[in-house]
Amino acid sequence: MRFNGKKILITIASIIVAVGLIVGSSVFYGRASGIPVIQRFASDMAAFFGRGVSAPTSVLNRSTNSLTQLFKTYEENQHLVKRVDRIAADQIRIQTLEKENKELKANLKLKNSLTDYQTVSAVVISRTPSSWNSQLIINQGINAGIKKNAPILDSRGLIGKVSQVSNTSSKVTLISNMTADADRFPVQVNSGSTTINGVISGYNRSSDQLILDELSTQSTIKKGSLVQTSGLGGILPKGLYVGRVASVRDDAYGVAKQIYIRPAADLSDISSVLAVTQVGGE
């Protein structure tokens, strides 16, 4: 096979040029301080696509973290609300217990002072808004020695008497009971050397005052005079404290006097009481 001299020269020249380009490129790339254009382009494209892929992922991660934090905050808030409710309930329970404890101590003190009376402690278990000023139910009855018409007191004075009694509970008619079938409470006013008898026949809810009429005399009565049960009628014993005179007024016809009494007991707030089971030896 014969080789053309011209072709041989061209081949040798091509090889020399190719080797020269490779060597020159290597030297050039080795000395260059920057990144080649093609490589830089490829890197930029890779970074661009990388950001495009990572952006949704970052948004999703942030959204997930926000939702997680939101649910965590909601749960913490619910926990705090329940804790606040428990604290409020505990405070109310403590206040109620403190109030009951104070009343029981006052009742015990009154019980010790009632040397002529035998009493039993009781707690109010029912009182409805419709009959708030007329009656209530206590948790003691026949089994505790309570009888019908037994006087009922709180630590400050007379509040009523037993109208119905069962083995374990009693219905109490309050002195502020003004229903048509209610028994009236006979009392007396001690004003200096004068004693005036009468019957409680009314109750002014707005002023929280009992109204006494059917007076035995029209003698002058002083404000602040002591009012107590008279013992007349044979139902309630004599000498149970009711309250004090607040004012004396003319009746609706201007003929007779009416005495307005400030009751010793707070008739709107009764939780524990004393029931009189025996007076003296009877």
C-alpha positions as CSV (number, residue, x, y, z in Angstrom):
1,M,0.0,0.0,0.0
2,R,1.4,3.3,-1.0
3,F,1.0,6.5,1.0
4,N,0.7,9.8,-0.7
5,G,3.3,12.1,0.7
6,K,0.8,15.0,0.8
7,K,-1.6,13.0,3.0
8,I,1.2,12.1,5.3
9,L,2.2,15.6,5.8
10,I,-1.4,16.7,6.5
11,T,-1.9,13.9,9.0
12,I,1.4,14.8,10.8
13,A,0.4,18.5,10.9
14,S,-3.1,17.7,12.3
15,I,-1.5,15.6,15.1
16,I,0.9,18.4,15.9
17,V,-1.9,21.0,16.0
18,A,-4.1,18.7,18.2
19,V,-1.3,18.0,20.7
20,G,-0.5,21.7,20.8
21,L,-4.1,22.7,21.5
22,I,-4.3,20.1,24.3
23,V,-1.1,21.2,25.9
24,G,-2.0,24.9,25.5
25,S,-5.5,24.4,26.9
26,S,-4.0,22.5,29.9
27,V,-1.5,25.3,30.5
28,F,-4.2,27.9,30.1
29,Y,-6.7,26.2,32.4
30,G,-3.9,25.6,35.0
31,R,-3.0,29.2,35.1
32,A,-6.5,30.7,34.9
33,S,-7.7,32.3,38.1
34,G,-11.4,32.0,37.3
35,I,-13.9,29.2,36.4
36,P,-14.3,28.4,32.7
37,V,-17.3,29.8,31.0
38,I,-18.8,26.4,30.2
39,Q,-18.3,25.2,33.7
40,R,-19.6,28.4,35.2
41,F,-22.7,28.2,33.0
42,A,-23.3,24.6,34.0
43,S,-22.9,25.5,37.7
44,D,-25.3,28.4,37.4
45,M,-27.9,26.2,35.7
46,A,-27.5,23.6,38.4
47,A,-27.9,26.3,41.1
48,F,-31.0,27.7,39.4
49,F,-32.7,24.3,39.1
50,G,-31.6,23.6,42.7
51,R,-33.2,26.7,44.0
52,G,-36.4,25.9,42.0
53,V,-36.6,22.5,43.6
54,S,-35.6,23.7,47.2
55,A,-38.0,26.7,47.3
56,P,-41.3,24.7,47.5
57,T,-39.6,22.4,50.0
58,S,-38.6,25.3,52.2
59,V,-42.1,26.8,52.0
60,L,-43.6,23.5,52.9
61,N,-41.2,23.1,55.8
62,R,-42.1,26.6,57.1
63,S,-45.8,26.0,56.7
64,T,-45.5,22.7,58.5
65,N,-43.5,24.3,61.3
66,S,-46.1,27.1,61.6
67,L,-49.0,24.6,61.8
68,T,-47.2,22.6,64.4
69,Q,-46.6,25.7,66.5
70,L,-50.2,26.8,66.0
71,F,-51.5,23.5,67.3
72,K,-49.0,23.5,70.2
73,T,-50.1,27.0,71.1
74,Y,-53.8,26.0,71.0
75,E,-53.2,23.0,73.2
76,E,-51.2,25.2,75.7
77,N,-54.0,27.7,75.6
78,Q,-56.7,25.1,76.3
79,H,-54.5,23.7,79.2
80,L,-54.2,27.2,80.6
81,V,-58.0,27.8,80.3
82,K,-58.7,24.6,82.2
83,R,-56.2,25.5,84.8
84,V,-57.7,29.0,85.3
85,D,-61.2,27.4,85.5
86,R,-59.9,25.0,88.2
87,I,-58.3,27.9,90.1
88,A,-61.5,29.9,89.9
89,A,-63.6,26.9,91.1
90,D,-61.1,26.3,93.9
91,Q,-61.3,29.9,95.0
92,I,-65.1,29.8,95.0
93,R,-65.0,26.5,97.0
94,I,-62.6,28.0,99.5
95,Q,-64.7,31.1,99.9
96,T,-67.8,29.0,100.4
97,L,-66.1,26.8,103.0
98,E,-64.7,29.9,104.8
99,K,-68.2,31.4,104.9
100,E,-69.7,28.2,106.2
101,N,-67.0,27.8,108.7
102,K,-67.5,31.3,110.0
103,E,-71.3,30.8,110.2
104,L,-70.8,27.4,112.0
105,K,-68.5,29.1,114.5
106,A,-71.0,31.9,115.1
107,N,-73.8,29.3,115.5
108,L,-71.7,27.3,118.0
109,K,-71.1,30.5,120.0
110,L,-74.9,31.2,119.9
111,K,-75.6,27.7,120.9
112,N,-73.3,27.9,123.9
113,S,-75.1,31.1,124.9
114,L,-78.6,29.6,124.7
115,T,-78.5,27.9,128.1
116,D,-82.3,27.7,128.3
117,Y,-82.6,26.0,124.9
118,Q,-81.5,22.7,123.4
119,T,-80.6,23.1,119.7
120,V,-79.4,21.1,116.7
121,S,-77.3,22.4,113.8
122,A,-78.7,22.1,110.3
123,V,-77.8,23.1,106.8
124,V,-80.0,24.7,104.1
125,I,-80.4,22.1,101.3
126,S,-83.1,23.8,99.2
127,R,-84.3,27.3,98.5
128,T,-86.1,28.2,95.3
129,P,-86.2,31.7,93.7
130,S,-90.0,31.6,93.5
131,S,-90.3,31.1,97.3
132,W,-87.0,32.8,98.3
133,N,-88.6,35.1,101.0
134,S,-91.1,32.6,102.2
135,Q,-89.5,29.2,102.9
136,L,-86.5,26.9,102.7
137,I,-85.6,23.3,103.5
138,I,-83.0,22.1,106.0
139,N,-81.3,18.7,106.3
140,Q,-82.6,17.8,109.8
141,G,-86.0,16.4,110.9
142,I,-87.7,14.1,113.3
143,N,-84.7,11.9,113.7
144,A,-82.8,14.9,115.2
145,G,-85.6,15.8,117.5
146,I,-87.1,18.7,115.5
147,K,-90.9,19.2,115.7
148,K,-93.4,21.3,113.9
149,N,-93.3,25.0,115.0
150,A,-89.7,24.6,116.3
151,P,-88.0,28.0,116.1
152,I,-85.2,28.3,113.6
153,L,-82.3,30.8,114.1
154,D,-79.0,31.7,112.5
155,S,-76.1,33.2,114.4
156,R,-77.8,36.6,114.5
157,G,-81.4,36.0,115.3
158,L,-84.7,34.3,114.5
159,I,-85.3,33.5,110.8
160,G,-88.5,31.4,111.0
161,K,-90.1,28.3,112.3
162,V,-90.7,24.7,111.1
163,S,-94.0,24.3,109.2
164,Q,-93.5,20.7,108.0
165,V,-91.2,18.0,109.2
166,S,-90.1,14.6,108.0
167,N,-87.6,12.1,109.3
168,T,-84.6,13.7,107.7
169,S,-85.6,17.2,106.6
170,S,-87.8,20.1,107.6
171,K,-89.6,22.9,105.8
172,V,-89.0,26.3,107.4
173,T,-91.5,29.2,107.1
174,L,-89.5,32.5,107.2
175,I,-90.5,35.5,109.2
176,S,-90.7,37.3,105.9
177,N,-93.3,34.9,104.6
178,M,-96.4,37.0,103.7
179,T,-98.5,34.4,101.9
180,A,-102.2,34.4,102.8
181,D,-102.0,31.0,104.7
182,A,-98.8,31.8,106.6
183,D,-98.9,32.0,110.4
184,R,-98.0,35.4,111.8
185,F,-95.1,35.9,114.2
186,P,-96.1,37.6,117.5
187,V,-93.3,39.8,118.8
188,Q,-92.8,42.6,121.3
189,V,-90.9,45.9,121.2
190,N,-89.0,46.9,124.3
191,S,-88.7,50.7,124.3
192,G,-87.4,52.0,127.6
193,S,-89.8,50.9,130.3
194,T,-92.6,50.4,127.7
195,T,-93.3,47.0,126.1
196,I,-95.5,47.0,123.0
197,N,-96.9,43.8,121.5
198,G,-97.8,43.3,117.9
199,V,-97.8,40.9,114.9
200,I,-95.4,40.8,112.0
201,S,-97.8,41.3,109.0
202,G,-95.7,42.4,106.1
203,Y,-92.2,42.5,104.6
204,N,-90.7,45.3,102.4
205,R,-88.3,43.5,100.1
206,S,-86.7,46.7,98.7
207,S,-85.7,47.9,102.2
208,D,-85.4,44.5,103.7
209,Q,-87.7,45.5,106.6
210,L,-90.4,43.6,108.5
211,I,-93.7,45.5,109.2
212,L,-95.2,45.2,112.6
213,D,-98.8,46.3,113.3
214,E,-101.8,45.3,115.5
215,L,-99.9,47.2,118.2
216,S,-101.2,46.9,121.7
217,T,-100.5,50.6,122.4
218,Q,-99.7,53.8,120.5
219,S,-97.0,54.8,122.9
220,T,-93.9,56.5,121.5
221,I,-91.4,54.0,120.2
222,K,-87.7,54.9,119.8
223,K,-85.6,54.0,116.8
224,G,-83.2,51.2,117.6
225,S,-85.5,49.6,120.2
226,L,-85.1,45.8,120.7
227,V,-87.6,43.5,119.0
228,Q,-88.0,39.9,120.2
229,T,-90.6,37.1,120.3
230,S,-93.4,37.7,122.8
231,G,-94.4,34.1,123.5
232,L,-98.0,35.0,122.9
233,G,-100.0,32.3,121.1
234,G,-98.0,29.5,122.7
235,I,-96.1,28.6,119.6
236,L,-92.8,30.3,119.8
237,P,-91.0,30.8,123.1
238,K,-90.5,34.3,124.5
239,G,-87.2,36.2,124.1
240,L,-85.8,35.1,120.7
241,Y,-84.1,38.0,119.1
242,V,-85.7,39.3,115.9
243,G,-84.2,42.7,115.2
244,R,-84.4,46.4,116.0
245,V,-86.8,49.2,115.1
246,A,-85.8,51.1,112.0
247,S,-88.7,53.6,111.8
248,V,-92.3,54.2,112.9
249,R,-94.8,55.3,110.3
250,D,-98.5,55.9,109.9
251,D,-100.5,53.2,108.1
252,A,-102.1,53.7,104.7
253,Y,-105.2,55.4,106.4
254,G,-103.2,57.5,108.7
255,V,-105.1,56.1,111.7
256,A,-102.7,53.6,113.2
257,K,-98.9,53.2,113.5
258,Q,-96.7,50.7,111.8
259,I,-93.3,49.7,113.1
260,Y,-90.6,48.9,110.5
261,I,-88.1,46.4,111.8
262,R,-84.6,45.7,110.6
263,P,-84.2,41.9,111.0
264,A,-81.1,40.8,112.8
265,A,-80.6,37.9,110.3
266,D,-79.7,38.4,106.7
267,L,-82.8,36.7,105.3
268,S,-81.5,36.7,101.7
269,D,-78.3,34.7,102.6
270,I,-78.9,31.7,104.9
271,S,-76.8,28.6,104.7
272,S,-76.6,27.1,108.2
273,V,-79.1,27.4,111.1
274,L,-79.9,26.2,114.6
275,A,-83.2,24.5,115.3
276,V,-84.6,24.7,118.8
277,T,-85.6,21.2,119.9
278,Q,-86.4,22.0,123.6
279,V,-86.9,25.1,125.8
280,G,-85.9,24.7,129.4
281,G,-87.2,21.3,130.6
282,E,-90.0,21.1,128.1
